[in-house]
Amino acid sequence: MSVRVKSMLKFNRIHSLEAEKSLSELTGINLGMQTPMDADGSIDYARWEELIDLYIDAGVHGLVLGAGTGQHPYLTQQECNRLYELGAGRINGRCKLICQTSALVLDELLERSQHAQGLGPDALMILPPYLRRPRRRRRVVCVLRGHRCRARVPLT
């Protein structure tokens, strides 16, 4: 086994232990946020911030921004990034911040993840590509493992 392969395996093992420890801190109720819309179909950002306060006051332990319940497949990358920004500012450490950065295209997933990481989330949630079933489960795992090596926060 080459030195490079050995060091990659060591990195992945250490990273997995760190991620496992961090993920164990995501306990309690972690709510997937919905995205409120105006009558014209645009995002109601003021209501979004009100909902964040409402859920935190109700006692949730974490909020998942850009979740599937928030219609993320139908939002542009810029809209998702704006939700992450506003949400991170509004949450401001009052509960765990989890950003779902899933996308159909790997480049967009990486861009969303990089943007979200800059906001200091407790974790990123990344789902396998949807609407297209990979031929083999291993390909999904390889894509996510490759992303995990670039992530500085746990992946859920």
Summary of the structure (lengths in Angstrom):
residues: 156
radius of gyration: 16.6
end to end distance: 30.3
largest distance: 60.1
contacts: 450
relative contact order: 0.15
helix: 53%
strand: 12%
